[in-house]
Amino acid sequence: MSNKTIPNQGISSDRIFAAMETIKQKDIRWGEGRAFSLVFKGDKEMDEVIRKASQMFFSENGLNPSAFPSLKQFENEVVSMMVDLLRGGSAGCGSMTSGGTESILMAVKAAREWGKKNKPGHPRYKIIVPLSVHPAFDKAAHYFEMDLVKVGLGPDYRVNLAELEAKIDDQTVLIVGSAPQYPQGVIDPIAKMGELAKKYKTLLHVDGCVGGVLLPFFKMNGANVPDFDFNVEGVTSISADLHKYGYAAKGASVVLFRNKVLRRHSYFSSTDWPGGMYASPSVLGTRAGGPIAAAWAIMNYLGIEGYTRVAGSIKNTVDEFKTRIEKQPGIKLAVEPDMSVMCMVGDGVDIYQVGDGMTKRGWHLDRQQNPAGLHLTVTYAHAEVIENFFSDLALSVAEANNFGAKLSGMKTGIAKGFIKAMPKSVVGKLVEREGKSFGKDLEGDGPKSTAAMYGMMEAIPGKGDLDGLVLDVLDGLFTLQKPLDLEGKQQ
Ligand SMILES: *Cc1c(COP(=O)(O)O)cnc(C)c1O
């Protein structure tokens, strides 16, 4: 292990950028449609619009809207456009945030404050979510010291309504549905959840982080999209990420509320600071101007016509993916997805082995669990790669069929027996070692067996141990291995 220190003498910008170019080569090749998460690429013109807008407001700070009327204007217009898209009416309002997680944090915080006022007398408040809900809700409950209760899914991966209803109690301030949820891409029964929210007087948040900006335009392209927005009476807040299918620059999302009374609960103020009166609508203090400006610019640039056109292209690509996955023996879709997010599972083949085969061939597909699957978020960039993707998929499935499945079964079996027989400290060490190869996978350093890694994770008894394992991996990822060579040796 070695350290990086601030260089004694500054280094020429040529060398700096050369080193940055070099290391960038290791990143996933999202520009060629090789990634199925993390980057939502538009076309060249869209890209130019957000780059130019970001650049123009690169130094501005959204912390103080009265100092930057420009950003205040953009932000209010972005929120207004989103309220209109998601049918929030004249009372609808919201805030811009840095991303889905921050939007969700604000909705959960608002629910807790709402609870203190409307359901007083509880030491803690409760949020009820489907098992499929994004971990940002676990994070929010953790940060805000609330209880998170999870509800199982039906065979169609949508929340089990009877179980949800049975779990609602007086401490419950918020129930959550997703449109769609990330793991299998289906929309929870929002209309029915709205009825429950009204019946039991709780708030209802719709996590439209990935779908909020795309579903309305899928619908305009003829897709069958159930109501998931403020048109459903019980819905009180919605999160929607502009930096996903809104094609904004990263760092842009909105959290929308049905009215200003609810939004007020998400705010924060401090009035006794010697530095002055301080009030802020969300988590961040200093807020980069770039993402706010870029979001405003791209929404105006695309317009309803542009978003509908882009969504139409995505929908065609999605239909092609669905058809071809169903035609490929050995794998299938976990469930018919409602939008562009889907999950491939094995149908007689070890899907993680298929994933390893795809990684080897330069594709980046996230591994999922319960059930074991590979995640696909289909975007605008994927129209071009259909042929290559499916020929590589066929090869990977064939490989997994031939010898991979047996090998993986063996590895997993060995790991399972091993772990059960070992004291915790030894498990930690083993995990450290396996964790490194897991980390390398994320760095794109070539294929390591994630099949074996996931096999091991399944085998660890008890959730506490599993959390420890994952945090060990995180520690490993955020430990500097070797500083970048800036001395020009590579030149
Ligand atoms: C992406 C996503 C989030 C979290 O958004 P971030 O921008 O990554 O913080 C939450 N929910 C769903 C369904 C998502 O797809």
The ligand as a Gaussian input file, in Angstrom:
#p B3LYP/6-31G(d) Opt

LIG

0 1
 C      -31.624000       5.497000      -9.489000
 C      -32.738000       5.219000      -8.581000
 C      -32.780000       5.785000      -7.302000
 C      -31.636000       6.567000      -6.689000
 O      -31.177000       7.601000      -7.453000
 P      -29.675000       8.164000      -7.382000
 O      -29.712000       9.258000      -8.358000
 O      -28.765000       7.035000      -7.754000
 O      -29.413000       8.646000      -6.001000
 C      -33.902000       5.536000      -6.547000
 N      -34.908000       4.767000      -6.999000
 C      -34.880000       4.186000      -8.209000
 C      -36.044000       3.342000      -8.656000
 C      -33.792000       4.392000      -9.042000
 O      -33.747000       3.809000     -10.255000

